[in-house]
Amino acid sequence: VGAHLAKALKERGISVIHDTTVHDYPSYDNAYKLSRKTVAQYLQQYPSICLVLDIHRDSVENSQGEQVRMTTQINGVSAAQLMLVVGTNGSGQPHPNWQTNLSIAEDNKKRQEGLYNT
């Protein structure tokens, strides 16, 4: 998904840094901390970055412990589920631009829903 998105953005003239670091190995418990560290390094190196997308796969297990693929069919084509998570100030950590991020996520959702009549 990341490679496809990076390619699509580049084709539209948007500069992209596509980092494929695996942050959940050997321990899933520190994945978000490690990802945050990677992002912080890029933001320091490239202060003009205006949007960061942390794209990763989440897995869901059914009651039998089997992995469930989070996909759906749209017009006969398999599509992955997309979830945009936007942090707020609610956890005590400052997120000064969270409302802008939420607006971007909501706009993305509307655009995605407009692409397909499901």
ChimeraX commands (.cxc) that place a marker at each C-alpha (Angstrom):
marker #1 position 0.00,0.00,0.00 radius 0.5
marker #1 position 2.80,2.39,0.91 radius 0.5
marker #1 position 4.64,1.83,-2.37 radius 0.5
marker #1 position 1.45,2.33,-4.38 radius 0.5
marker #1 position 0.58,5.53,-2.52 radius 0.5
marker #1 position 4.14,6.88,-2.86 radius 0.5
marker #1 position 4.05,6.23,-6.61 radius 0.5
marker #1 position 0.65,7.91,-7.01 radius 0.5
marker #1 position 1.77,10.99,-5.07 radius 0.5
marker #1 position 5.01,11.26,-7.05 radius 0.5
marker #1 position 3.05,11.03,-10.30 radius 0.5
marker #1 position 1.13,14.09,-9.10 radius 0.5
marker #1 position 4.34,16.02,-8.42 radius 0.5
marker #1 position 4.31,15.57,-4.64 radius 0.5
marker #1 position 7.67,14.86,-3.01 radius 0.5
marker #1 position 7.65,11.66,-1.00 radius 0.5
marker #1 position 9.90,9.95,1.51 radius 0.5
marker #1 position 8.85,6.31,1.61 radius 0.5
marker #1 position 10.48,4.69,4.61 radius 0.5
marker #1 position 9.93,0.94,4.83 radius 0.5
marker #1 position 11.48,0.40,8.26 radius 0.5
marker #1 position 9.84,-2.47,10.13 radius 0.5
marker #1 position 9.08,-1.13,13.60 radius 0.5
marker #1 position 7.28,-4.11,15.09 radius 0.5
marker #1 position 10.16,-6.57,15.07 radius 0.5
marker #1 position 11.31,-8.13,17.31 radius 0.5
marker #1 position 8.59,-6.69,19.58 radius 0.5
marker #1 position 5.21,-5.29,18.62 radius 0.5
marker #1 position 4.99,-3.53,21.99 radius 0.5
marker #1 position 7.42,-0.76,20.96 radius 0.5
marker #1 position 6.26,-0.33,17.36 radius 0.5
marker #1 position 4.61,3.06,17.86 radius 0.5
marker #1 position 7.53,4.44,19.88 radius 0.5
marker #1 position 9.99,3.33,17.21 radius 0.5
marker #1 position 7.83,4.73,14.44 radius 0.5
marker #1 position 7.57,8.05,16.26 radius 0.5
marker #1 position 11.37,8.15,16.58 radius 0.5
marker #1 position 11.77,7.56,12.84 radius 0.5
marker #1 position 9.25,10.31,12.02 radius 0.5
marker #1 position 10.95,12.73,14.44 radius 0.5
marker #1 position 14.28,12.16,12.67 radius 0.5
marker #1 position 12.73,12.93,9.28 radius 0.5
marker #1 position 10.99,16.04,10.60 radius 0.5
marker #1 position 14.27,17.30,12.00 radius 0.5
marker #1 position 16.13,16.55,8.75 radius 0.5
marker #1 position 13.35,17.93,6.52 radius 0.5
marker #1 position 11.47,20.65,8.43 radius 0.5
marker #1 position 9.36,21.49,5.36 radius 0.5
marker #1 position 7.43,18.20,5.70 radius 0.5
marker #1 position 3.77,19.13,6.05 radius 0.5
marker #1 position 2.10,15.70,6.23 radius 0.5
marker #1 position 3.20,12.38,7.70 radius 0.5
marker #1 position 1.32,9.17,6.97 radius 0.5
marker #1 position 2.22,6.19,9.13 radius 0.5
marker #1 position 0.86,3.33,7.06 radius 0.5
marker #1 position 0.91,-0.10,8.54 radius 0.5
marker #1 position -0.98,-3.31,8.47 radius 0.5
marker #1 position -3.20,-4.26,11.33 radius 0.5
marker #1 position -4.46,-7.75,11.72 radius 0.5
marker #1 position -7.64,-8.99,13.25 radius 0.5
marker #1 position -8.24,-12.49,14.52 radius 0.5
marker #1 position -11.57,-14.27,14.65 radius 0.5
marker #1 position -12.70,-16.31,17.65 radius 0.5
marker #1 position -10.71,-19.32,16.35 radius 0.5
marker #1 position -7.48,-17.29,16.31 radius 0.5
marker #1 position -7.35,-17.15,12.51 radius 0.5
marker #1 position -6.26,-13.95,10.79 radius 0.5
marker #1 position -9.06,-12.10,9.03 radius 0.5
marker #1 position -8.26,-10.05,5.96 radius 0.5
marker #1 position -9.70,-6.56,6.28 radius 0.5
marker #1 position -10.89,-6.21,2.70 radius 0.5
marker #1 position -14.13,-5.70,0.82 radius 0.5
marker #1 position -15.28,-6.01,-2.76 radius 0.5
marker #1 position -16.04,-2.81,-4.66 radius 0.5
marker #1 position -17.38,-3.33,-8.15 radius 0.5
marker #1 position -15.75,-6.77,-8.22 radius 0.5
marker #1 position -12.33,-5.48,-7.11 radius 0.5
marker #1 position -10.80,-6.36,-3.76 radius 0.5
marker #1 position -9.98,-3.26,-1.70 radius 0.5
marker #1 position -8.26,-2.90,1.66 radius 0.5
marker #1 position -9.94,-1.25,4.58 radius 0.5
marker #1 position -8.57,2.21,5.34 radius 0.5
marker #1 position -8.52,3.69,8.82 radius 0.5
marker #1 position -7.17,7.14,9.57 radius 0.5
marker #1 position -6.30,7.66,13.22 radius 0.5
marker #1 position -6.00,11.26,14.36 radius 0.5
marker #1 position -4.50,12.02,17.76 radius 0.5
marker #1 position -5.99,14.77,19.91 radius 0.5
marker #1 position -4.97,16.62,23.05 radius 0.5
marker #1 position -7.21,14.27,25.05 radius 0.5
marker #1 position -4.42,11.97,26.23 radius 0.5
marker #1 position -2.41,14.81,27.75 radius 0.5
marker #1 position 0.13,14.86,24.91 radius 0.5
marker #1 position 0.10,18.10,22.93 radius 0.5
marker #1 position -1.12,17.84,19.33 radius 0.5
marker #1 position -1.44,21.48,18.29 radius 0.5
marker #1 position -2.59,20.67,14.74 radius 0.5
marker #1 position -4.97,17.84,15.49 radius 0.5
marker #1 position -8.02,19.72,14.24 radius 0.5
marker #1 position -6.32,20.33,10.88 radius 0.5
marker #1 position -5.36,16.65,10.75 radius 0.5
marker #1 position -8.97,15.68,11.52 radius 0.5
marker #1 position -10.19,17.94,8.72 radius 0.5
marker #1 position -7.78,16.26,6.29 radius 0.5
marker #1 position -8.98,12.82,7.41 radius 0.5
marker #1 position -12.64,13.82,7.03 radius 0.5
marker #1 position -11.98,15.24,3.56 radius 0.5
marker #1 position -10.19,12.03,2.59 radius 0.5
marker #1 position -13.14,9.97,3.81 radius 0.5
marker #1 position -15.62,12.03,1.79 radius 0.5
marker #1 position -13.47,11.73,-1.32 radius 0.5
marker #1 position -13.10,7.96,-0.88 radius 0.5
marker #1 position -16.84,7.52,-0.36 radius 0.5
marker #1 position -17.50,9.58,-3.49 radius 0.5
marker #1 position -15.38,7.26,-5.62 radius 0.5
marker #1 position -17.61,4.25,-5.13 radius 0.5
marker #1 position -21.26,3.72,-4.51 radius 0.5
marker #1 position -21.11,0.81,-2.06 radius 0.5
marker link #1:1,2 radius 0.2
marker link #1:2,3 radius 0.2
marker link #1:3,4 radius 0.2
marker link #1:4,5 radius 0.2
marker link #1:5,6 radius 0.2
marker link #1:6,7 radius 0.2
marker link #1:7,8 radius 0.2
marker link #1:8,9 radius 0.2
marker link #1:9,10 radius 0.2
marker link #1:10,11 radius 0.2
marker link #1:11,12 radius 0.2
marker link #1:12,13 radius 0.2
marker link #1:13,14 radius 0.2
marker link #1:14,15 radius 0.2
marker link #1:15,16 radius 0.2
marker link #1:16,17 radius 0.2
marker link #1:17,18 radius 0.2
marker link #1:18,19 radius 0.2
marker link #1:19,20 radius 0.2
marker link #1:20,21 radius 0.2
marker link #1:21,22 radius 0.2
marker link #1:22,23 radius 0.2
marker link #1:23,24 radius 0.2
marker link #1:24,25 radius 0.2
marker link #1:25,26 radius 0.2
marker link #1:26,27 radius 0.2
marker link #1:27,28 radius 0.2
marker link #1:28,29 radius 0.2
marker link #1:29,30 radius 0.2
marker link #1:30,31 radius 0.2
marker link #1:31,32 radius 0.2
marker link #1:32,33 radius 0.2
marker link #1:33,34 radius 0.2
marker link #1:34,35 radius 0.2
marker link #1:35,36 radius 0.2
marker link #1:36,37 radius 0.2
marker link #1:37,38 radius 0.2
marker link #1:38,39 radius 0.2
marker link #1:39,40 radius 0.2
marker link #1:40,41 radius 0.2
marker link #1:41,42 radius 0.2
marker link #1:42,43 radius 0.2
marker link #1:43,44 radius 0.2
marker link #1:44,45 radius 0.2
marker link #1:45,46 radius 0.2
marker link #1:46,47 radius 0.2
marker link #1:47,48 radius 0.2
marker link #1:48,49 radius 0.2
marker link #1:49,50 radius 0.2
marker link #1:50,51 radius 0.2
marker link #1:51,52 radius 0.2
marker link #1:52,53 radius 0.2
marker link #1:53,54 radius 0.2
marker link #1:54,55 radius 0.2
marker link #1:55,56 radius 0.2
marker link #1:56,57 radius 0.2
marker link #1:57,58 radius 0.2
marker link #1:58,59 radius 0.2
marker link #1:59,60 radius 0.2
marker link #1:60,61 radius 0.2
marker link #1:61,62 radius 0.2
marker link #1:62,63 radius 0.2
marker link #1:63,64 radius 0.2
marker link #1:64,65 radius 0.2
marker link #1:65,66 radius 0.2
marker link #1:66,67 radius 0.2
marker link #1:67,68 radius 0.2
marker link #1:68,69 radius 0.2
marker link #1:69,70 radius 0.2
marker link #1:70,71 radius 0.2
marker link #1:71,72 radius 0.2
marker link #1:72,73 radius 0.2
marker link #1:73,74 radius 0.2
marker link #1:74,75 radius 0.2
marker link #1:75,76 radius 0.2
marker link #1:76,77 radius 0.2
marker link #1:77,78 radius 0.2
marker link #1:78,79 radius 0.2
marker link #1:79,80 radius 0.2
marker link #1:80,81 radius 0.2
marker link #1:81,82 radius 0.2
marker link #1:82,83 radius 0.2
marker link #1:83,84 radius 0.2
marker link #1:84,85 radius 0.2
marker link #1:85,86 radius 0.2
marker link #1:86,87 radius 0.2
marker link #1:87,88 radius 0.2
marker link #1:88,89 radius 0.2
marker link #1:89,90 radius 0.2
marker link #1:90,91 radius 0.2
marker link #1:91,92 radius 0.2
marker link #1:92,93 radius 0.2
marker link #1:93,94 radius 0.2
marker link #1:94,95 radius 0.2
marker link #1:95,96 radius 0.2
marker link #1:96,97 radius 0.2
marker link #1:97,98 radius 0.2
marker link #1:98,99 radius 0.2
marker link #1:99,100 radius 0.2
marker link #1:100,101 radius 0.2
marker link #1:101,102 radius 0.2
marker link #1:102,103 radius 0.2
marker link #1:103,104 radius 0.2
marker link #1:104,105 radius 0.2
marker link #1:105,106 radius 0.2
marker link #1:106,107 radius 0.2
marker link #1:107,108 radius 0.2
marker link #1:108,109 radius 0.2
marker link #1:109,110 radius 0.2
marker link #1:110,111 radius 0.2
marker link #1:111,112 radius 0.2
marker link #1:112,113 radius 0.2
marker link #1:113,114 radius 0.2
marker link #1:114,115 radius 0.2
marker link #1:115,116 radius 0.2
marker link #1:116,117 radius 0.2
marker link #1:117,118 radius 0.2
view
